[in-house]
């Protein structure tokens, strides 16, 4: 039998700190899912019952925006607004 030709490597990963804080990951996931379930809806309509006008104002996000226009950090700000 010929010798096996095996290439191997070791990969070391170092976790980086998050660029923004998410207080409630489940809420973040829920808001992002709701915003993207119906992409053509404005955030005001897509997140009805989850985020009110005061929540949008506190997060600094216009309620007429659409989910695909928000950054992950903006979703985090929305998720961090008290309900």
ChimeraX commands (.cxc) that place a marker at each C-alpha (Angstrom):
marker #1 position 0.00,0.00,0.00 radius 0.5
marker #1 position 1.29,3.49,-0.83 radius 0.5
marker #1 position 1.60,5.98,2.05 radius 0.5
marker #1 position -1.37,8.25,2.52 radius 0.5
marker #1 position -1.04,11.86,1.54 radius 0.5
marker #1 position -2.75,13.76,4.30 radius 0.5
marker #1 position -2.64,17.51,4.77 radius 0.5
marker #1 position -3.70,18.85,8.12 radius 0.5
marker #1 position -3.88,22.24,9.78 radius 0.5
marker #1 position -4.80,23.77,13.10 radius 0.5
marker #1 position -7.13,26.75,13.11 radius 0.5
marker #1 position -7.26,28.96,16.16 radius 0.5
marker #1 position -10.13,31.42,16.57 radius 0.5
marker #1 position -10.29,34.31,18.95 radius 0.5
marker #1 position -13.75,35.69,19.78 radius 0.5
marker #1 position -14.14,39.41,19.25 radius 0.5
marker #1 position -16.35,41.60,21.40 radius 0.5
marker #1 position -19.69,42.45,19.85 radius 0.5
marker #1 position -19.72,45.85,18.16 radius 0.5
marker #1 position -23.04,46.61,19.87 radius 0.5
marker #1 position -24.96,45.26,22.85 radius 0.5
marker #1 position -28.15,43.22,22.59 radius 0.5
marker #1 position -29.91,42.96,25.94 radius 0.5
marker #1 position -32.52,40.41,24.84 radius 0.5
marker #1 position -31.39,38.17,21.98 radius 0.5
marker #1 position -34.82,36.50,21.71 radius 0.5
marker #1 position -36.49,39.90,21.19 radius 0.5
marker #1 position -33.82,40.89,18.64 radius 0.5
marker #1 position -34.46,37.67,16.69 radius 0.5
marker #1 position -38.22,38.17,16.88 radius 0.5
marker #1 position -38.10,41.75,15.60 radius 0.5
marker #1 position -35.71,40.86,12.77 radius 0.5
marker #1 position -37.88,37.88,11.78 radius 0.5
marker #1 position -41.07,39.95,11.81 radius 0.5
marker #1 position -39.41,42.73,9.80 radius 0.5
marker #1 position -38.21,40.31,7.12 radius 0.5
marker #1 position -41.28,38.06,6.95 radius 0.5
marker #1 position -43.10,40.70,4.92 radius 0.5
marker #1 position -40.32,42.77,3.37 radius 0.5
marker #1 position -42.56,45.23,1.54 radius 0.5
marker #1 position -44.25,46.38,4.75 radius 0.5
marker #1 position -42.99,49.36,6.67 radius 0.5
marker #1 position -41.55,48.63,10.10 radius 0.5
marker #1 position -44.56,50.34,11.66 radius 0.5
marker #1 position -46.87,47.75,10.10 radius 0.5
marker #1 position -44.52,44.75,10.33 radius 0.5
marker #1 position -43.77,45.34,14.03 radius 0.5
marker #1 position -47.27,46.38,15.07 radius 0.5
marker #1 position -47.86,45.27,18.64 radius 0.5
marker #1 position -44.12,44.88,19.27 radius 0.5
marker #1 position -42.78,48.43,18.88 radius 0.5
marker #1 position -44.86,51.59,19.22 radius 0.5
marker #1 position -44.22,55.10,17.98 radius 0.5
marker #1 position -42.36,55.94,21.19 radius 0.5
marker #1 position -40.11,52.92,20.68 radius 0.5
marker #1 position -39.19,53.98,17.16 radius 0.5
marker #1 position -38.47,57.50,18.42 radius 0.5
marker #1 position -36.34,56.19,21.31 radius 0.5
marker #1 position -34.32,54.03,18.89 radius 0.5
marker #1 position -33.95,56.91,16.43 radius 0.5
marker #1 position -35.55,54.95,13.58 radius 0.5
marker #1 position -38.35,56.17,11.36 radius 0.5
marker #1 position -41.43,53.90,11.45 radius 0.5
marker #1 position -41.82,54.22,7.67 radius 0.5
marker #1 position -38.47,52.48,7.05 radius 0.5
marker #1 position -38.41,48.91,5.76 radius 0.5
marker #1 position -36.63,46.04,7.46 radius 0.5
marker #1 position -34.02,45.58,4.75 radius 0.5
marker #1 position -32.82,49.18,5.20 radius 0.5
marker #1 position -31.81,48.70,8.84 radius 0.5
marker #1 position -28.38,47.65,10.02 radius 0.5
marker #1 position -27.93,44.97,12.71 radius 0.5
marker #1 position -27.05,47.76,15.14 radius 0.5
marker #1 position -30.35,49.54,14.41 radius 0.5
marker #1 position -32.26,46.30,15.07 radius 0.5
marker #1 position -30.35,46.05,18.37 radius 0.5
marker #1 position -31.45,49.58,19.30 radius 0.5
marker #1 position -35.06,48.64,18.57 radius 0.5
marker #1 position -34.76,45.42,20.57 radius 0.5
marker #1 position -33.21,47.30,23.51 radius 0.5
marker #1 position -36.12,49.76,23.76 radius 0.5
marker #1 position -38.27,48.89,26.80 radius 0.5
marker #1 position -41.63,47.37,25.88 radius 0.5
marker link #1:1,2 radius 0.2
marker link #1:2,3 radius 0.2
marker link #1:3,4 radius 0.2
marker link #1:4,5 radius 0.2
marker link #1:5,6 radius 0.2
marker link #1:6,7 radius 0.2
marker link #1:7,8 radius 0.2
marker link #1:8,9 radius 0.2
marker link #1:9,10 radius 0.2
marker link #1:10,11 radius 0.2
marker link #1:11,12 radius 0.2
marker link #1:12,13 radius 0.2
marker link #1:13,14 radius 0.2
marker link #1:14,15 radius 0.2
marker link #1:15,16 radius 0.2
marker link #1:16,17 radius 0.2
marker link #1:17,18 radius 0.2
marker link #1:18,19 radius 0.2
marker link #1:19,20 radius 0.2
marker link #1:20,21 radius 0.2
marker link #1:21,22 radius 0.2
marker link #1:22,23 radius 0.2
marker link #1:23,24 radius 0.2
marker link #1:24,25 radius 0.2
marker link #1:25,26 radius 0.2
marker link #1:26,27 radius 0.2
marker link #1:27,28 radius 0.2
marker link #1:28,29 radius 0.2
marker link #1:29,30 radius 0.2
marker link #1:30,31 radius 0.2
marker link #1:31,32 radius 0.2
marker link #1:32,33 radius 0.2
marker link #1:33,34 radius 0.2
marker link #1:34,35 radius 0.2
marker link #1:35,36 radius 0.2
marker link #1:36,37 radius 0.2
marker link #1:37,38 radius 0.2
marker link #1:38,39 radius 0.2
marker link #1:39,40 radius 0.2
marker link #1:40,41 radius 0.2
marker link #1:41,42 radius 0.2
marker link #1:42,43 radius 0.2
marker link #1:43,44 radius 0.2
marker link #1:44,45 radius 0.2
marker link #1:45,46 radius 0.2
marker link #1:46,47 radius 0.2
marker link #1:47,48 radius 0.2
marker link #1:48,49 radius 0.2
marker link #1:49,50 radius 0.2
marker link #1:50,51 radius 0.2
marker link #1:51,52 radius 0.2
marker link #1:52,53 radius 0.2
marker link #1:53,54 radius 0.2
marker link #1:54,55 radius 0.2
marker link #1:55,56 radius 0.2
marker link #1:56,57 radius 0.2
marker link #1:57,58 radius 0.2
marker link #1:58,59 radius 0.2
marker link #1:59,60 radius 0.2
marker link #1:60,61 radius 0.2
marker link #1:61,62 radius 0.2
marker link #1:62,63 radius 0.2
marker link #1:63,64 radius 0.2
marker link #1:64,65 radius 0.2
marker link #1:65,66 radius 0.2
marker link #1:66,67 radius 0.2
marker link #1:67,68 radius 0.2
marker link #1:68,69 radius 0.2
marker link #1:69,70 radius 0.2
marker link #1:70,71 radius 0.2
marker link #1:71,72 radius 0.2
marker link #1:72,73 radius 0.2
marker link #1:73,74 radius 0.2
marker link #1:74,75 radius 0.2
marker link #1:75,76 radius 0.2
marker link #1:76,77 radius 0.2
marker link #1:77,78 radius 0.2
marker link #1:78,79 radius 0.2
marker link #1:79,80 radius 0.2
marker link #1:80,81 radius 0.2
marker link #1:81,82 radius 0.2
marker link #1:82,83 radius 0.2
view
